[in-house]
Amino acid sequence: MKILVLGSGGREHALIRKLAESPKVEKLFCIPGNAGINSDSVTANIPLTDHAAIIAFVKDNGIDLTVVGPEVPLTNGIVNDFNKEDLRIFGPVKEAAELEASKAFSKKLMEKYNIPTAQYRIFTEYEEAKKYLQQNKHPIVVKASGLAAGKGVIVCATLEDSLRAISEIMVAKSFKSAGDEVVIEEFMTGEEASVFAVSDGNYYKILAPAQDHKAVYDGDKGPNTGGMGSYAPAPLIDEKMMYRIERAIIEPTFEAMKNEGRTYKGVLFAGLMITQEGPKVIEYNCRFGDPETQAILPLLDADLSDILYGSAEGSFTFSEVLPSTGYHCLCLVLASGGYPNKYFTGYGITGIEVSDRDTHIIHAGTAIDNGQVTTAGGRVLNVVSTAGSLKEAKKKAYDRAGKIKFKDVYFRKDIGDKGIKYYEK
């Protein structure tokens, strides 16, 4: 097969690396790619918003399967456009991708089909939201309903914090039209986990559960980012908990979408809170997570091309939890200083030339300038390590990260510690 991956981040580089392991994959392409992806595939600089140009590229190059990485092309309807041309593509149609594009839509769906989630209210008027916050206890969670690159969720400890949050979202429009609707939720107590289920429209396959680290600083302090690191498998999701998640969340969500006339094909990413009452949905995403994908795929003991092609083709024959290698994997994100707020790019990167067998450098926000790899984003690189224990995977990743240099490099020091403590109980 010839496979095209759409996107330019660490998730896409991880997908390409895993697809390259398949004996069924003849050639890999990526649009638009990054400095690392350029070395592992044929890249083309086409805007992801230009669906017609991407379709022309697919036809010209005889591509058998297109895999969509980021959410924006999906919510813009790229799968719908490919379907009109009878081209095979992995991902949900626009109508199904609304699960991520609108938190208001997903909350209403969960309420209608009794899928466990936090209690909530939806607002389009600032004064109404303000009045509601003044009448409710804190902490509380304020969310921009639309797409905000993983940064539209604000956990507010006090009334002052929540009023500032709705002012930023609804008045200052810090997330632009994504904040036209705001979802205000109860604060859930528990531990977070990420579960990914790949569906062909009838059956699904579940990957190893992961845990992301959203906050920018150690101890889960500071503003949310796109993710500062991850590890898999997440030990709080044992077989019994996974069974509960399947029955209470995964299966009902796919059935609900089918009942709504929005049959879901592609990967469903359920961000979960494991509470004392059981698993509850924090939010849905309609694509692979970043940086969870980087930690999950090295553990997958199956051909990724078979899974993605089968989803696009609608050819699964049963549901299952996919086999894992039995190892542990940790992904550490190296970011530009200042991220997720103001940061600078264009700095040269050194120390990325050599990787050992169990530790790999995945490129996220990188570019090539006069033959030099440079920083080109907030999240710059991922150091991904596998080992027989999570503790050893963490040691390998951090040892390797210490050899990578660029101006103002920043990374958290506690990625994986929650899981390590769990294993050491």
Secondary structure, 3 states (H helix, E strand, C coil): CEEEEEECCHHHHHHHHHHCCCCCCCEEEEEECCCCHHHHCEECCCCCCCHHHHHHHHHHCCCCEEEECCHHHHHCCHHHHHHHCCCCEECCCHHHHHHHHCHHHHHHHHHHCCCCECCEEEECCHHHHHHHHHCCCCCEEEEECCCCCCCCEEEECCHHHHHHHHHHHHHCCCCHHHHCCEEEEECCCCEEEEEEEEEECCCEEECCCEEECCEEEHHHEEEECCCCEEEECCCCCCHHHHHHHHHHHHHHHHHHHHHCCCCCEEEEEEEEEEECCEEEEEEEECCCCCCHHHHHHHHECCCHHHHHHHHHHCCCCCCEECCECCCEEEEEEEEECCCCCCCCCCCECECCCCCCCCEEEEECCEEEECCEEEECCCEEEEEEEEECCHHHHHHHHHHHHCCCECCCEECCCCCCHHHHHHHCC
